[in-house]
Amino acid sequence: MSLKRRIPFLRWSFWRLAIGSRNITKTGQIGDGREAAAADYVVANARRGDIDDVIAKIDDFAYDKSFLINIGDEKGELLDAAVRRAHTELALELGTYCGYGSLRIARAAPTATVFSVELSEANARVAQRIWAHAGVADRVTCVVGTIGDGGKTLDALANEHGFSAGKLDLLFIDHDKAAYLPDLQSILERGWLHPGGIVVADNMLIPGSPKYREYMREQQGKLFDTAEHKTHGEYQTLAPDLVLESEYLG
Ligand SMILES: C[S@@+](CC[C@H](N)C(=O)[O-])C[C@H]1O[C@@H](n2cnc3c(N)ncnc32)[C@H](O)[C@@H]1O
């Protein structure tokens, strides 16, 4: 791997991301159009209908063109393994961004239906273009909203998309770090996750979600059985990160 791929500080797009970090929390985008550019790049360069090639081209874009805040290739392998371990038929992701995480879930679980909740309409449009190009738009759906919007999005998942007690196999949490724990608790209150279902949480070191991590420590052997996977932040090998994989014990 080249030095530029390993060390993010050598890339202007990484510094631009740091400058745009306030933008991300408000709009879900970095502010320089890179998310739409990623979709353009995929449509121009990836083989239509080839999910492997679409995922590879998004990774190429993130390494060589503009840094993206996807789960990325290294941590993505942890997600893939959890998806397979959960025998996933129904998955829910919180935080769609460009649709990369959902694509990985759809690839690791070829018969699964995947829903992804995203606050930004613009990101939903980017993800939908990429999913259509990968040929998975019939089973991967973005729901624009938030779990914390007073029940609107949770009700939409229940009433329009068939979420019901014990149906959810895999929950991937990768959005607003302050919302990790309350959103998990809202989903648990609905009873959608069944015993043996798995919750994966990204970015548990950088930027981290201390209340979520503490909760999983408290619940160890009670409501959840959690493994903390040591890994690196997306698209570089300099900064460490943690991915939490928690089996629901019910
Ligand atoms: C780190 S990115 C998600 C990356 C994606 N999971 C992947 O691996 O490809 C975070 C995304 O969460 C969205 N987001 C932030 N807060 C949110 C919330 N409360 N509900 C839903 N989406 C949210 C942002 O707009 C952004 O698109």
The ligand as an SDF file (V2000), in Angstrom:
LIG
                    3D

 27 29  0  0  0  0  0  0  0  0999 V2000
  -20.3490    7.8360    8.7800 C   0  0  0  0  0  0  0  0  0  0  0  0
  -21.6310    8.2080    7.6600 S   0  0  0  0  0  0  0  0  0  0  0  0
  -22.3460    6.6240    7.3440 C   0  0  0  0  0  0  0  0  0  0  0  0
  -21.4770    5.7180    6.5030 C   0  0  0  0  0  0  0  0  0  0  0  0
  -22.1960    4.4790    6.0490 C   0  0  0  0  0  0  0  0  0  0  0  0
  -22.7630    3.7520    7.1600 N   0  0  0  0  0  0  0  0  0  0  0  0
  -21.2330    3.5760    5.3140 C   0  0  0  0  0  0  0  0  0  0  0  0
  -20.5320    2.7720    5.9550 O   0  0  0  0  0  0  0  0  0  0  0  0
  -21.1550    3.6900    4.1000 O   0  0  0  0  0  0  0  0  0  0  0  0
  -22.8200    8.9720    8.7020 C   0  0  0  0  0  0  0  0  0  0  0  0
  -24.1380    9.3210    8.0110 C   0  0  0  0  0  0  0  0  0  0  0  0
  -25.1290    9.4530    9.0300 O   0  0  0  0  0  0  0  0  0  0  0  0
  -26.0060   10.4950    8.6800 C   0  0  0  0  0  0  0  0  0  0  0  0
  -26.6470   10.9040    9.9240 N   0  0  0  0  0  0  0  0  0  0  0  0
  -26.1710   11.7120   10.9170 C   0  0  0  0  0  0  0  0  0  0  0  0
  -27.0220   11.7660   11.9380 N   0  0  0  0  0  0  0  0  0  0  0  0
  -28.0700   10.9730   11.6120 C   0  0  0  0  0  0  0  0  0  0  0  0
  -29.2630   10.5840   12.2760 C   0  0  0  0  0  0  0  0  0  0  0  0
  -29.5530   11.0300   13.5020 N   0  0  0  0  0  0  0  0  0  0  0  0
  -30.0880    9.7270   11.6490 N   0  0  0  0  0  0  0  0  0  0  0  0
  -29.7950    9.2470   10.4210 C   0  0  0  0  0  0  0  0  0  0  0  0
  -28.6800    9.5850    9.7250 N   0  0  0  0  0  0  0  0  0  0  0  0
  -27.8330   10.4200   10.3240 C   0  0  0  0  0  0  0  0  0  0  0  0
  -25.1300   11.5260    8.0270 C   0  0  0  0  0  0  0  0  0  0  0  0
  -25.9040   12.3810    7.2120 O   0  0  0  0  0  0  0  0  0  0  0  0
  -24.1680   10.6360    7.2360 C   0  0  0  0  0  0  0  0  0  0  0  0
  -24.6520   10.4040    5.9510 O   0  0  0  0  0  0  0  0  0  0  0  0
  1  2  1  0
  2  3  1  0
  2 10  1  0
  3  4  1  0
  4  5  1  0
  5  6  1  0
  5  7  1  0
  7  8  2  0
  7  9  1  0
 10 11  1  0
 11 12  1  0
 11 26  1  0
 12 13  1  0
 13 14  1  0
 13 24  1  0
 14 15  1  0
 14 23  1  0
 15 16  2  0
 16 17  1  0
 17 18  1  0
 17 23  2  0
 18 19  1  0
 18 20  2  0
 20 21  1  0
 21 22  2  0
 22 23  1  0
 24 25  1  0
 24 26  1  0
 26 27  1  0
M  CHG  2   2   1   9  -1
M  END
$$$$
